[in-house]
Amino acid sequence: MNDENDQQNEGLTRSQLKKKKHHIFGRNKLNHFKDELDKDLSGQATVGSRSERDTSEFKQKRLGRRLNVAIFILALLLILVLLIMRFMG
């Protein structure tokens, strides 16, 4: 079966192959399913759709939270090191 598909696909360009694969696997059905999942999850605290997750505002907020956590961890480690130096020396 793969040999037949390879022979049929030999003359096609990459973009034509992509279109063919999307047609075969039903890309529209997958997008419809993802939209249904987004609607089901919209009541939760998570961000609903991929387009909302990819916005620069969301990325900045996520980076800010990560930086806050990193700063907090570094501050705790600094205090821990200072305490160890104080009582060891």
N, C-alpha and C positions, 0 to 999 in steps of 0.2 A: 504494500500500500504506500509506503514512504517513497519507493522508487517511482511510482506513478505520479505522486505529488511533486517530487523533485523534477521530473521531466516536464510537468505542466508549468512549474514555476521558474524554469530556466531563463526564459526570455523576459521576465518581469523585473521592473526596477524595484528599489526598496520601498518607495512610496506606494507603488501598486500592490506590493506584498502586504504592507501594513493595512491598506484599505481592505484587501481580501481577508486578512485575519480578523479585522474588526467586524466585517460582515459575517464571517463564519461563527465567531463567538458571541455575536449579538450584543455589541457594545451598548446599544440603546437599552436593552433589558437590564444590563448591569447598572447603568446610570439610574434607571428607574428604581431599582432595588436600593441603591445608595440613598436616593432621595427619600424613600420610605423610611429607611433607618434614621436619617437625619430628622424626619418629622417625629419619629418615636422617641428620640433622645432629646428633643428640643426642650422638654420640661425639666431636664436635669441641669446641673450647674456647668456642664461641659459646653464647649463651643459647638454649635450645630453643624455647620458644613465646612468642607475643606476650603472653600473660598474665604470664609471668615477666619479660618486658622492661618491662612497665608497672608493676611493683611499686615502691613508694616506696624500698625498700632498693636496688634496682638503679639507680634514678634518682640516689640519693644517691652511690653508688659512682662512677657515670659522671661526675657533676658534680665529685666530688672529684678524679678523674683529670684532668679538663679544667682545674680550678683549679691543680693541681700543674704541669701543662704551662705554663699561662699565667705562673705565678710563676717558673718556670725561665727562660722566654724573657725576662721582664722583668729578671731578675737578670743574664742575659747582656748584655742591651742596656745596663743600667746600668754594668756593668764596661767594656763597649766605649766608652761615652761618657766615662767617667772616664779611660780610657787615652788617648783622643783628646785630651781637655783637658790631660792631663799632658804629652804630647809636643808639642802645638801651642803651648802657652803657656809 
